[in-house]
Amino acid sequence: MKERKLTRLKGYNYSQSGYYFVTICTKDRGEWFGSIEQESMNLSRYGKIAHDFWAGISAHFENVGVDEFSVMPNHMHGILIIEENMVGNAYMRSLRNRTKMLLCKIIQQYKASVTRTINSLKNVFHFGWQKSFYDHVIRNDRSLDNLRQYITNNPLKWELDIENRKGNSPHKNCVDYYGEIIGKKKEVGNAYLRSLHR
């Protein structure tokens, strides 16, 4: 089935200061990045690449900080901090073009770098990411704390993770799953939640 074109939170400027929670899944949720062993994430060679590129985001984007993050078998979670408005920057010139906003540019570059590096390895030519990504604009300390705890404890609850194809998540969709983690069930910022798991 053809994937729907996904959009960010309507009318929101993704270059402005704030904390942003991001989830990026591998294509078809293939478990490229390693495995959960004794409730701990054991990174594969590819998982280490995904980890190291995320850790290095701040070196490539001025005024962008990396907060809590983790790489799971088939996805990664991270909190990014955009520390100030970048007035005059190309990312700010057109609110109509969401792909030029800073958060989107960061994720685009991250995904491209990981893909290029993994596929340059011997006998690997087909790694890919799922189209688009999930984001949530973190609006309060409660949500920030909840998301940090979720990221840290994700390996402990892999069996209940909705991204785990073999798991036993009690949630029927991502709206409920991520909404419960964030602490506000109806506060979802992305069409990813509304369409990806239909």
C-alpha positions as CSV (number, residue, x, y, z in Angstrom):
1,M,0.0,0.0,0.0
2,K,1.4,3.4,-0.9
3,E,2.3,5.6,2.1
4,R,0.4,8.8,2.6
5,K,2.3,12.0,2.4
6,L,3.0,13.1,5.9
7,T,3.0,16.7,7.3
8,R,4.2,18.3,10.5
9,L,2.0,20.2,13.0
10,K,0.0,22.6,10.9
11,G,1.1,26.2,11.2
12,Y,4.0,25.5,13.5
13,N,7.4,27.0,12.9
14,Y,9.9,24.1,13.4
15,S,12.9,26.5,13.5
16,Q,11.9,28.2,16.7
17,S,13.4,27.7,20.1
18,G,12.1,24.6,22.0
19,Y,12.5,21.0,22.9
20,Y,11.4,18.4,20.2
21,F,10.9,14.7,20.7
22,V,11.6,12.7,17.6
23,T,11.1,9.0,16.6
24,I,12.5,7.6,13.4
25,C,11.8,4.1,12.2
26,T,13.6,1.9,9.8
27,K,11.9,0.8,6.6
28,D,9.3,-1.9,7.4
29,R,10.6,-1.8,11.0
30,G,13.5,-4.1,10.1
31,E,15.7,-4.7,13.1
32,W,19.0,-3.4,11.8
33,F,20.3,-1.7,14.9
34,G,20.7,-4.6,17.3
35,S,18.7,-6.5,19.8
36,I,17.4,-6.4,23.3
37,E,19.3,-8.8,25.5
38,Q,18.5,-9.0,29.3
39,E,16.5,-5.8,29.1
40,S,19.4,-3.9,27.6
41,M,20.0,-2.7,24.1
42,N,22.9,-4.4,22.3
43,L,23.9,-2.2,19.4
44,S,24.9,-3.8,16.1
45,R,27.5,-2.3,13.8
46,Y,24.7,-0.4,12.1
47,G,23.2,0.6,15.5
48,K,26.5,2.2,16.5
49,I,26.5,4.2,13.2
50,A,22.9,5.5,14.0
51,H,24.0,6.3,17.6
52,D,27.2,8.1,16.7
53,F,25.6,10.3,14.0
54,W,22.8,11.4,16.3
55,A,25.3,12.1,19.1
56,G,27.2,14.3,16.6
57,I,24.2,16.5,15.5
58,S,25.4,19.5,17.6
59,A,28.7,19.6,15.7
60,H,26.8,20.1,12.4
61,F,24.0,22.5,13.5
62,E,24.7,25.6,15.4
63,N,22.5,26.3,18.4
64,V,21.1,22.8,18.4
65,G,21.6,20.6,21.4
66,V,21.2,16.8,21.9
67,D,19.3,15.8,25.0
68,E,18.3,12.2,26.0
69,F,18.3,9.7,23.1
70,S,18.4,6.0,22.4
71,V,18.7,3.6,19.5
72,M,16.4,0.6,19.6
73,P,16.4,-2.4,17.3
74,N,14.3,-0.8,14.5
75,H,13.9,2.8,15.5
76,M,15.5,5.7,17.5
77,H,14.2,8.2,19.9
78,G,15.8,11.5,20.6
79,I,15.1,14.9,22.2
80,L,16.6,17.9,20.3
81,I,16.9,21.4,21.7
82,I,16.8,24.4,19.3
83,E,18.3,27.1,21.5
84,E,17.3,30.3,19.7
85,N,15.4,31.7,16.7
86,M,17.6,31.8,13.7
87,V,16.3,35.0,12.2
88,G,17.3,35.6,8.6
89,N,18.2,31.9,8.2
90,A,16.9,30.1,5.1
91,Y,14.9,27.8,7.5
92,M,12.9,30.9,8.5
93,R,12.2,32.4,5.1
94,S,9.1,30.4,4.2
95,L,6.7,28.9,6.7
96,R,4.9,27.4,3.7
97,N,7.9,25.1,2.9
98,R,8.0,22.8,5.9
99,T,11.0,20.9,4.5
100,K,13.2,23.9,4.9
101,M,12.5,24.3,8.6
102,L,15.4,23.5,10.9
103,L,14.0,20.3,12.6
104,C,13.2,18.8,9.2
105,K,16.6,19.6,7.8
106,I,18.3,18.0,10.8
107,I,16.4,14.8,10.5
108,Q,16.8,14.8,6.7
109,Q,20.6,15.1,7.0
110,Y,20.7,12.5,9.8
111,K,18.8,9.9,7.9
112,A,20.8,10.5,4.7
113,S,24.1,10.3,6.6
114,V,23.2,7.0,8.3
115,T,21.8,5.5,5.1
116,R,24.8,6.5,3.1
117,T,27.3,5.1,5.7
118,I,25.5,1.8,6.2
119,N,25.0,1.2,2.5
120,S,28.7,1.9,1.9
121,L,29.7,-1.1,3.9
122,K,30.5,-4.3,2.2
123,N,27.5,-6.4,1.1
124,V,25.0,-3.8,2.4
125,F,23.1,-1.9,-0.2
126,H,19.5,-1.8,0.9
127,F,19.2,-0.1,4.3
128,G,16.5,2.5,4.4
129,W,14.3,4.5,6.7
130,Q,10.6,4.7,6.9
131,K,9.3,7.8,5.1
132,S,9.0,10.9,7.3
133,F,9.2,10.8,11.1
134,Y,7.2,11.4,14.3
135,D,7.7,14.6,16.2
136,H,6.2,16.2,19.3
137,V,6.8,19.7,20.4
138,I,7.5,19.5,24.2
139,R,5.5,22.2,25.9
140,N,6.1,21.6,29.6
141,D,8.4,20.0,32.2
142,R,6.0,17.1,32.8
143,S,6.1,16.0,29.2
144,L,9.9,16.5,29.1
145,D,10.4,14.3,32.2
146,N,8.0,11.7,30.9
147,L,9.8,11.5,27.6
148,R,13.3,11.4,29.1
149,Q,12.2,8.5,31.3
150,Y,10.6,6.7,28.4
151,I,13.7,7.0,26.3
152,T,15.9,5.7,29.1
153,N,13.6,2.8,30.0
154,N,12.6,1.9,26.5
155,P,14.8,-1.3,26.4
156,L,13.1,-2.5,29.6
157,K,9.7,-2.3,27.9
158,W,10.6,-3.5,24.4
159,E,7.9,-6.2,24.6
160,L,5.2,-3.5,25.0
161,D,6.7,-1.1,22.4
162,I,4.3,-0.4,19.6
163,E,7.2,-0.2,17.2
164,N,8.1,-3.8,18.0
165,R,6.5,-6.0,15.3
166,K,6.6,-9.0,17.5
167,G,5.6,-7.2,20.7
168,N,2.5,-7.2,22.8
169,S,1.6,-3.6,23.0
170,P,-1.9,-3.0,24.6
171,H,-2.3,0.1,22.4
172,K,-4.1,-0.2,19.1
173,N,-2.5,2.9,17.6
174,C,0.3,5.5,18.0
175,V,-2.1,8.2,19.1
176,D,-2.8,6.4,22.3
177,Y,0.7,5.0,22.7
178,Y,2.7,8.2,22.5
179,G,-0.1,10.3,24.0
180,E,0.0,8.2,27.1
181,I,3.8,8.6,27.3
182,I,3.7,12.4,26.8
183,G,0.9,12.7,29.4
184,K,-1.7,14.3,27.2
185,K,-3.5,11.8,25.1
186,K,-4.9,14.3,22.6
187,E,-1.8,16.3,22.1
188,V,-0.3,14.8,18.9
189,G,1.7,16.9,16.5
190,N,2.0,14.8,13.4
191,A,0.0,13.0,10.7
192,Y,2.4,10.1,11.3
193,L,0.4,9.2,14.4
194,R,-2.9,9.4,12.5
195,S,-2.0,7.3,9.5
196,L,1.1,5.2,9.9
197,H,-0.4,2.3,11.9
198,R,-3.8,2.1,10.1
